[in-house]
Amino acid sequence: MLIIGAGFGGLAMAHALDRIGVDDYLVVEKADAVGGTWRDNHYPGAACDVPSHLYSLSFAPKPDWSRLFPRQAEIRAHIEQISAGWIARSRIRFGWALRSMHWNEQAQRWRVQNTQGECFDARFVVTAMGGLHVPNWPDIPGRESFAGAHCHTARWDHGIAFAGKRVGVIGTGTSAIQVIPELANDADTLHVFQRTPAWVLPRPDFAIPRLVQRALAAIPPLRLALRGALYLHLETLSLTLLRPWTAFWARAMARRHLRRQVQDPAMRTVLQAHYPIGCKRIALSSDYYPALNRDNVQLHTTDITAIEAEGVRLRDGRLIELDALAYATGFRPMDVLAGIDVIGCQDRSLTEHWSLRPRTSNGMAVAGFPNLFFVLGPNTALGHNSVLYMIESQVRHIAKLMRRLRRDHKTRIETTAAAETRFLQRIDRAFPRTAWAGGCRSWYIDAHGHNIALWVGPSWMYRLRTAWPGGDEYRIS
Ligand code: NA7
């Protein structure tokens, strides 16, 4: 088996194979280190907004998380540490970037090629490339002409000196809200360009005392109880949050947070979001609004019309002169496979198969593309809980299938169009009633208004749905 990607998904898949005694696998990784999202997103202030004791794989607990909400460096170090214990480095090939995958029906194998032309023939392929790693460089005219230094939050350039400079940040999503307070500390002037305000709730973060860390290490049931409580808390919250008519308490909390932290009424008005709370990912921050209040920070809400050599041009004609520019403009989840040919049975291209929208069975398998699985494929991201829970549901599902194939001496498995349709219908039935369908612009939704990213419903329901692969979901031969 070939596993593509050495982030949480790929590493968890490798671990699941080890557990069932499958040892003929290789993990390929385009970068030179494990870590995926947490290797790539190292901008100042980068942190997770899921509590640490939930944001870890169930079989790799970390009782000594230093904070309730872990920061990037600690998560990355954790991934490196646990993966070193599970997987021999000889099983990971670094610097191996996928170029194409062709299914060979005669050989019953995928021919997988990298950008240097090197090939592997693999019976099974699992792509665990994540949904959020292709930076969205916005299509603003003149972007290339900017004469100052620039970078994207997902490709932060620590060589850029922001200190004492006139700095711009485009975007006010969850990444921006983390980086802005850090840049505001250093910059001479920080210009924040907001297109849509975010709903912001206080971030109840704190350092976990050593004594608690020791207790969690010494008494595993205590750590499990904490993890379980956090899980149930987020699942329960989402039940009310995702229905606009029951989310009144969250709206009230966010408005109170804004009122308490921003005194200027004009500023409050432009920072108040007017779409349903939860439609975009809710930002958790206690230092974003205070950063905007600083004398050296200016919030701009007029549209950007162009980027010029000297700075950012606004619709009202003003040029905001800048020395450096940070793009906190998010990701392009639909472009994860852009430029990669995936050719299945009868020379069918995955890009064509997905031209209207991504169709999968449970976000993991595609009809006409046998022996190929996705970890965190379409419609399996979460907007309300730890995505690692979804990863674990998926790698268990795939490992169970692998075990069955081995037991029955089978070599080919393919999902059906009917299973794809059932999954999409399940998603589409539930989606319109949620806040995510509330009419805002978000990476969850494609240009035609389809939800391409999120699982809709409790995450335990996805686990139940995928726990016993079988029935007419797959054709095995
Ligand atoms: P997001 O949440 O997609 O936010 C991107 C931000 O960039 C958002 O404020 C956008 O405004 C803004 N944006 C994007 N393109 C433009 C252009 N062309 N002009 C002005 N502003 C623009 O990405 P993040 O990195 O913050 O977070 C992504 C996920 O990572 C998050 O959901 C977590 O799951 C972790 P808009 O709102 O579209 O008007």
Residues whose N, C-alpha, C, O or C-beta is under 5 A from the ligand:
A	BS01	NA7	P138 D139 I170 G171 T172 G173 T174 S175 A176 R195 T196 R281 A328 T329 G330 F331 R441 W443
